[in-house]
Amino acid sequence: MPFDQLDLKRAIAGDERAMQRLWSQHAPHIDAVVRRLCDDSELAADISQEVWMQIFRALPSYRGDSQFGTWAHRIAVNRTLNALRKIRRIAKLEVDIEDDSAITEQDSDRTFVAESIEHAMTKLSPGARAVFVLHDIEGYTHGEIGEELGITSGGSKSQLFKARAKLKKLLAHLVDESSTVAVKGKGYVAPV
């Protein structure tokens, strides 16, 4: 059932069924944003819960100046970045422990590529990953990213350049495999 303005007004007034419909419609997008900014699925799940609590607490302040999805998206990005900053501050005080995760068996090429990209993104520094996700996936401008992360527009551009260069290296094997074919009867591989 689509979410309409009457349901939004009901959710703002505290109607739990309307809130449930609001969550059902917008959770996939909001949760995806949080997952892209985090490199840990358990952390992303925890932050998503915090994001939704923040959205529901802030509902009475929603003025309707923008679409609800846009407003909720902004809360998700802000809350996630704040949580990641807090985690980084705590991590500086603790001993770093690296946990290498095993790559699972892929059941299709599309899943393999998506998982390869997600995995490659975890190899980016937190700043480069945040800029990459916000710019290339979420569509933020460098000015908006600079304001959000407390860096200059030039710093955002630099981080994006570094992120793209590292991703290009990390994902080169995917491009090489998909853009070459063996020439029948020849002992070499030719580009497509």
C-alpha positions in Angstrom: 0.0 0.0 0.0 1.6 3.3 -1.0 2.4 5.9 1.7 0.4 9.1 1.2 0.2 12.4 3.0 -2.7 11.3 5.3 -0.5 8.4 6.5 2.4 10.8 7.0 0.2 13.1 9.1 -1.0 10.1 11.1 2.6 9.0 11.6 3.6 12.5 12.8 0.7 12.3 15.3 2.0 9.0 16.6 -0.1 6.4 14.8 1.9 3.2 15.0 0.3 1.6 12.0 1.2 4.7 9.9 4.7 4.6 11.3 5.0 0.9 10.3 3.9 1.7 6.7 6.4 4.6 6.6 9.1 2.3 7.7 8.1 -0.5 5.3 8.2 1.9 2.3 11.5 3.7 3.2 13.6 1.2 5.1 15.1 -0.5 2.0 16.6 2.8 0.7 17.6 4.1 4.1 19.2 0.8 5.2 21.1 0.6 1.9 22.6 4.1 2.4 23.8 3.1 5.9 25.3 -0.2 4.6 27.2 1.7 1.9 28.7 4.1 4.3 29.7 1.3 6.8 32.0 -1.6 5.9 30.6 -3.8 8.6 27.1 -5.4 8.2 26.5 -5.8 12.0 27.5 -2.2 12.6 25.3 -1.1 9.7 22.3 -2.9 11.2 22.9 -1.2 14.6 23.3 2.2 13.0 20.1 1.6 10.9 18.2 1.0 14.1 19.5 4.3 15.5 18.7 6.1 12.3 15.1 4.9 12.4 14.8 5.9 16.1 16.1 9.3 15.2 13.6 9.6 12.3 10.7 8.7 14.5 11.8 11.0 17.2 12.2 13.8 14.7 8.9 13.2 12.9 7.1 16.0 14.8 9.7 18.4 13.4 9.1 17.4 9.8 7.8 20.5 8.1 7.3 19.1 4.6 9.8 21.5 2.9 11.2 18.4 1.1 9.9 15.0 0.3 9.8 12.7 3.3 12.3 10.3 1.6 14.8 13.1 1.1 14.4 14.3 4.7 14.9 10.8 6.1 17.8 10.2 3.7 19.6 13.3 5.1 19.0 12.0 8.7 20.4 8.6 7.7 23.6 10.1 6.2 24.1 12.5 9.2 23.5 9.9 11.8 25.7 7.3 10.1 28.6 9.7 9.7 28.3 10.8 13.3 28.3 7.2 14.5 31.3 6.4 12.3 33.2 9.5 13.7 32.4 8.3 17.2 33.6 4.8 16.5 36.9 6.2 15.0 37.5 8.3 18.1 37.0 5.2 20.3 39.1 3.1 18.0 42.0 5.5 18.5 41.9 4.6 22.2 41.7 0.9 21.7 44.1 -1.6 20.1 43.3 -2.2 16.5 42.3 -5.8 15.7 42.1 -6.8 12.1 39.5 -9.4 11.2 39.8 -10.9 7.8 36.5 -12.1 6.6 36.2 -15.0 4.2 34.8 -14.4 0.7 31.7 -16.5 0.3 30.9 -18.6 -2.8 29.2 -16.4 -5.5 26.0 -17.7 -7.1 25.9 -15.5 -10.1 28.1 -13.0 -12.0 26.0 -10.1 -11.0 26.2 -11.1 -7.3 30.0 -11.6 -7.7 30.5 -8.1 -9.2 28.3 -6.4 -6.6 30.1 -8.2 -3.8 33.5 -7.5 -5.3 32.6 -3.8 -5.4 31.3 -3.9 -1.8 34.5 -5.7 -0.7 36.7 -3.3 -2.6 35.0 -0.4 -0.9 36.0 -1.8 2.5 39.7 -1.4 1.4 39.2 2.4 1.1 40.1 4.7 4.0 37.0 5.8 5.9 37.2 9.3 4.5 37.7 8.1 0.9 34.8 5.6 1.3 32.5 8.3 2.7 33.3 10.7 -0.1 32.9 8.0 -2.8 29.6 6.8 -1.5 28.2 10.3 -1.0 29.4 11.6 -4.4 29.3 8.6 -6.8 26.4 6.6 -5.3 24.2 9.2 -3.5 24.8 12.1 -5.8 26.0 14.8 -3.4 28.1 17.7 -4.7 31.6 18.3 -3.4 30.4 21.4 -1.6 27.7 19.4 0.2 30.2 16.6 1.1 32.7 19.2 2.4 30.0 20.7 4.7 28.9 17.2 5.8 32.4 15.9 6.6 34.0 19.1 7.7 36.5 19.3 4.8 37.0 21.6 1.9 35.5 21.0 -1.6 39.1 20.4 -2.8 39.6 17.8 -0.1 36.5 16.1 -1.2 37.7 16.0 -4.8 41.1 14.7 -3.7 39.5 11.9 -1.6 37.2 11.0 -4.5 40.2 10.8 -6.9 42.1 8.6 -4.5 39.0 6.4 -3.9 38.4 5.9 -7.6 42.1 5.2 -8.3 42.2 2.5 -5.6 38.9 1.0 -6.7 40.2 0.9 -10.2 43.2 -1.1 -9.1 41.2 -3.4 -6.8 38.6 -4.1 -9.5 41.0 -4.3 -12.5 40.7 -8.1 -12.5 36.9 -7.8 -13.2 37.5 -5.5 -16.2 40.3 -7.6 -17.5 38.3 -10.8 -17.3 35.2 -9.4 -18.9 36.9 -7.4 -21.7 39.1 -10.2 -23.1 38.2 -13.2 -25.1 40.4 -16.1 -26.4 40.8 -16.1 -30.1 40.0 -19.5 -31.4 43.1 -21.3 -32.7 45.5 -18.6 -31.5 47.7 -18.7 -28.4 46.8 -15.3 -27.1 43.9 -13.3 -25.7 42.6 -10.4 -27.7 40.6 -7.4 -26.3 36.9 -7.3 -27.3 
